[in-house]
Amino acid sequence: MWCGYRNLGVRLGRLCSSLLAPANTRHRSLTTCIDPSMGLNEEQKEFQKVAFDFAAREMAPNMAEWDQKEVFPVDVMRKAAQLGFGGVYVRTDVGGSGLSRLDTSVIFEALATGCTSTTAYISIHNMCAWMIDSFGSDEQRHKFCPPLCTMEKFASYCLTEPGSGSDAASLLTSAKRHGDHYILNGSKAFISGGGESDIYIVMCRTGGPGPKGISCIVVEKGTPGLSFGKKEKKVGWNSQPTRAVIFEDCAVPVAHRIGSEGQGFLIAMKGLNGGRINIASCSLGAAHASIILTRDHLKVRKQFGAPLANNQICNQALQMHGGYGYLKDYAVQQYMRDSRVHQILEGSNEVMRMLISRSLLQE
Amino acid sequence: MAELRALVGVKRVIDFAVKIRVKPDKSGVVTDGVKHSMNPFCEIAVEEAVRLKEKKLVKEVIAVSCGPSQCQETIRTALAMGADRGIHVEVPAAEAERLGPLQVARVLAKLAEKEKVNLVLLGKQAIDDDCNQTGQMTAGLLDWPQGTFASQVTLEGDKLKVEREIDGGLETIRLKLPAVVTADLRLNEPRYATLPNIMGAEVQSLGTGLQLELPWARLGEAERGLRQPLSQSSHVQKAKKKKIEVIKAGDLGVDLTSKISVVSVEDPPQRTAGVKVETTEDLVAKLREVGRI
C-alpha cells in the first residue's frame, strides 16, 4: 500500500527514513495533545493546512542548505506569495489577503516549521507592506503594496542604528527638507534583507529630538546615495542577508513619506506590535518542530538498553538529542539557532518584560 | 467546447501520516481526535478536474462527499483548489461507518444523473479501505465506460483518451463520453489552495437556510478600523462565494443499507524471528517441514 507514491512518496519516504537521516526528514505533528489546529475555526484550519503543506514540501527540504550556503530563497518566497503569503494582513484592494492578525499568526507558526529564518523574513516583509497599507496615502498604497504582495519586490524595515537599538527614539539618521525632496544622512544597522530588498522603510529624523521628530520614508534601491555594508555573518537567520544600510546625501521624494512628519515613530511601533506577534509565532513554529523531532528521536535513541522516552531527563529539545543535537546534521540545532535572535529583536525580552510590568501595574 | 460538467468525489480519510491505532474492542480504528484530510487520490482527481476547467474543456466542477458534517471540511478544500460548488450528502456518523463503495457508487450515480454531468472523476482508491471499487461500480450502475488508474487524460472531441497504468505497463484507451475516470498517482501534482480561494468558500444548508457570515463581518470594531467595511470594498464582489449544498441520501432515493458487516479489525501479527540454517539440505528439509514445498 505504501509503495509507489510519488509526491506522497517523498513525504512517506521521510516518515520511513526518519530513523536513518534525521535532518530534512520529519512530518508535521498530528498528536492530539499538541495539535496546533485546536481551537481554530474552519477557515483558519484551511490556512494552517496550506501553510503546513507548503512548509513541509517547499521549505523543510531546503532549510539546512539555505542555512549553510546563506541562500536568500527568492523563488520559494515568491511561490509563497502566490498563495497569498506576501501580504497576509494587507487589504485586498492592493493585492493583500485581508486576513486578521490571528489568521496571520496561525500561518506564520505553521510556515516556521519549514524554515524559521525564512518565515521570519517573510513576516518582516509583511510588516512593511502593512505599514504602507495602513498609513500610506491611496497613491502610495497602490504604488508600493501590489508588488510587495506578490513579492516581485522585497521590503526591509530600517529603524535600528549602530547607536540606538532598544532606545529607538534616539535615532540619528537625518532627513533635511530641500524643496520637494528629503536629503537623508546616516546609517542603519542589522537590517534584514539589506542589500537584497527593493523597498526600505526608513525611520529618520525630520524634526527635533525624541520620538516626535521622527518620520517614516520609503527609499527605493538604486537611489543615489543609498549603499550597503558587508553581509554580516550570523549564528542563525542565515537564509536572510543582514547588512548596514547607509545614506550619504541620499535624496528621496517627499511624496515617499508615509504619514505626516513626526508620525514616523508611531508608525514604526505599530508595525512592531504586529511584527513581534509574528516573530513569537515563528518561535512557536520552531518549538513545535523541535518537539516533534525530539519525540521521534527519543523513541529511537536507546541508552542503558531502553528507549530514551522512558527517561524524562530534561526539557530542552537539543539537550534531549544529546551530542547529536550539537551536530549540524540534525535539524534541531537550526531551530534553536534561528529562534535565539527572537529574544533580542523586534522588542528585546527585557523591553517586553518592562512593557508587560508597566501594563500590569497600571491595572 | 466548454459543454462538459464534471462531478468529483472526495473522501475524508485519516491523514496518511498518522500512526493508526486499533480500538481495544477491535471494532475498528481510532478516529476520534485523529487528524483527517482529503484522500490523496481524490486530491489528484480534483486537480485534474480543475485543470480541465482551466483549459476551458469543462464548464463546471462539482465536488461531492458522503458522510458526517466534517465532510464539509473536505469539500471546502476542493473548493479552495478550484471546484465551483460542493454537495454534501449528509450521513450520520454511526451510519457513515458502514458506508462502502457500493453505497457511495449508488449516490454518485444518482447525482451524476441529477446534475447532468458528462464526467465523473474519482481517486482510484481510498487510503483507509483500499477498496478500489467505487469508480468501477459507479460506471457499472450508470452503464458508462470507465478509465481507471488514469495517468493521463486527454479530451478528443466527444471522446476521452485515457492512458492507464496497468500491471503490464501503460494501456491507452478511448472512451465515449459520458464516462467515469479514476485517478492514479502520476496523473498530476495537486496544487496548494490559495488564501483568497479558501476565503471564497461559504456554506449554505438547503433545509434551514443557514448561512455563515463572511470573515470580515465576524470582526469586532477595533480590527475593522484598519479595513474597509464590507459594503465599500469592491473586492468583496470579486471573491467567489462558493456554495456547499447539503442533502440526504433519502432525498436522492438511494438505499444505504449494506450487506457487509465488519467482524473484527486487528493489528497485523508481529514479525517473529526467523531460523538460520547451515546447508542447502537443511533449507529444503525446513521448507518441506512447514509445507512450503
Interface residues (C-beta under 8 A of the other chain):
Chain A: M1 G4 Y5 R6 N7 L8 R11 L12 L15 H27 R28 L30 T32 D35 S37 E42 E43 K45 E46 F47 K49 V50 D53 F54 Q82 L83 G84 F85 V88 R91 T92 D93 S97 G98 L99 S100 R101 S134
Chain B: D15 F16 A17 V18 G33 V34 K35 S37 P40 Q72 E73 R76 T77 A80 I127 D130 L185 R186 E189 Y192 A193 T194 L195 P196 I198 M199 P215 W216 L219 E223 L226 R227 Q228 S233 S234 H235 A239
